């Protein structure tokens, strides 16, 4: 059986499995100056560092015609889907819904809410608009995964300890075999990323596996997915 070198042990890819890459919240509001991450006094350059590796991973999935799902954290313009408690948190210079240099913060359709150009989705890829941290909450993600017969998820994006980890735990509870790609996820706080990686693979992979983009691509090339080679 094809495997991917991972921690805490090999990640198996049965021939009957179907895989998807989930790219979480690689949007301007989190990665560029003037966005929500910057308003909370974070160093957004830390998140930008993963872009070249993540781009290469996305291109690898595209070359094999594998499912790619992008998520964007956002709220409706009237903020009817944003709990007041969420707005109050953070105490940054800008709050959710406030006008900023790239439009209203975390509001669907605003310039700052778009995915960065380097990682922009192409036709045929899915885009999920999510009002919460986890990608399953109040979205059609699970429906998409079932329609595509997905069994294995490769999870990437930002930030590691918040939206990425939340989504991975949600997926784990739903029975998906999840691998977090270490060099394709990042946090504003390096110690938070490291702690999350260790929690994910603790106790024999209680939440899932971790590996690198190179190992994932190498493992996928040794695998024979029906969708990629039909």
N, C-alpha and C positions, 0 to 999 in steps of 0.2 A: 504494500500500500504506500503511495506517495506520502511524504511527510515534509513538514517545514521545521527546520531547526529553531527551537523556541525554548522558553522557560515557562513552567518548571520542567517540562519534558516535551518530546516531539509532538507537534500538532498534526494530526492525521487528516488526510484528504481522501476519503473513499471515492471510488469512481462514480458512485451514484450521487455524490454531493453537488450542490450548486452554491456558488459563492457570490458575495457582493462586497463592494468597498463602500464604506460610509465615511463621508468627508464632512465633519461637523463644524459649522459656523466659521468658515474661513472668510469672514466678511470684513468690510472696511471699518465698521464700527469697533471692531476688536483689534485690528492690525495696524491701523493708520492713525497718525496724530489728528486730533480733533474729534475722535470718536468716543464711544462710551468707555473703552479701556483706558484711554488717555485721560478722560475726565475723572477717573478714579485714581489718578496719579500712578498708573502702571507704566512700565517700560515696554511699549508696544514692539520695539525692535526685537525683543526676545521671541515673540511669536512669528515674526517675519523670517526668522532664521530657518524654519523648517520648510519654507515654500519650495526651494529647489528640489529637495528630496521627495516631498509630497507630489510635486508636479511629475517627477519621473515615475512614481508609483502609479499615478492616475494614467499616465501615458501607457504604462505596461498593461493595465487593465483594459484600456481602450484597444490596444493591439490584439488582445485575446478576445475581444468582444464580450467582456464580462460586465455584469451589472454594476453601475456606479450611482450612488445616491448622495446628493448634497443636501445639507440642512442649513437653514437660516433662522436664527432666533429673531423674532420680531412680533410686533403687535399691530392690530388694526388701527387706522388713524384716529378712531374715536376711543381707543384704548379700552374697549368693552371687555377684552380678553386679558387685561392686565390687572391683577389684584393690587389694591392700594398698598398692601404690605410690601410688594415688590418695588413699587415706586419709591417708597420711603427709605429703602435700604441703600447703603453705600455712602451717602452723604458726600458725593463728589460735587464738582463744580457744575455738572449737568446731570439731570435726572432723565429717566425714560420719558420720552414725549417732548422734552425741551428742544427748542431750536438750537442747532450747533453749526459748526463750519460746514458739515456735510448733510445738512437737513436735520429733521427731527430725529432724536436719538432712538434707535431700535424700533422705528416705525416702518412698516412694510411699504416698499415703493420709494423710499427716500434714497438719495445717492449713497449715503453712508451705510445703508442696509444691504447693499449689493455685495456679492462675492468678489474678491479681488480679481482683477483682469487675468493674472497669470494662471488662475485655477478656474476660470469661468466654465460653467457647464456647456456641453455641446448638445445638439439635437440627439434625442434618444436617451439622455440621462435624466434621472429624476431629481426634482428639487422639492424639498419638504420645508414648509414654513411652520415653525414650531413656536408656541407662546411660552413654553417652559424650558427647563434645563434638559430634561430627557426628550429624545426624539420620538418616543412613542406616545407621549402625553398629548392628547387633543390633535392628533395627526392621523393620516392614512398610511403611515409607514408599515404597520403590520400587514395591512391589506396588500400593499405592494410586494412585500416579502413572500407572502403566501401565493400571490399570483405568479411570481417568478420562481416558485418552488425553492427558495433560498434556504439553505441549512447552515451555512458557515459565513460569518461576518468578519471582515477586517476593518477595524475601527481606527479612525484618525481624526485630527483636527484640534480644536481648542475649546476651552482650556481643559487640560488633562484631568484635573481634580473635580471639575464641575460638570460641564455638559458632556464631555467624553466619558467620564466614569459613570455618570448617571445613565447614559444611554446603554453602556455596556452592561450595567447591572440589570437594567430593564430587559435587555435582550437575553441575558443569562436566565432570568426567571421565566422567559418564554420558551426556553429550550434550544436557543441558538448556540452553536459552538463559536465562541468569540475570541479573536486575537487582536490585541492592541499593538499597533505598529509604533515602536518606541521613538524612532527618529522622525516620525510624521505626526507627533503630537507634542504640544508644549504648554507651559504654564508661565504666568508672570513671575511665579515663585519656584525656582528650581527644586527646592526641598519638597514642595507639594507634589511636583511631578514624580520625583523619585519615590516618595511615600505611596503614591497611587499605584505605580508599577509594582511595588512590593506587595501591596494589598491584593491586587488583582491575581497575582500568581502564587499567593500564600496558600498553605494547607493543601498542597497538591493541585493548585489551579482552581480554587473555590469559585472564582468568578471567570477565569479564563487564562489565556496565554499572553505572553509578550514576545515580540521578535523585532527584527529590523526590516526595512524595505528591501534590502538586497536579498535577505533570506526568503522573504515572501515571494519575490519575483522568481528566484531560483526554484523554489518549491512548486510554484504554479506552472512553470515550464515543464516540470517533470510529471505533472498531473495531466490527465486527459479529459477535460470537461466537455461534455457533449455539446454545450452551447458554443464553445470556442472553435470546435473542430467539426461541426455538423456540415 
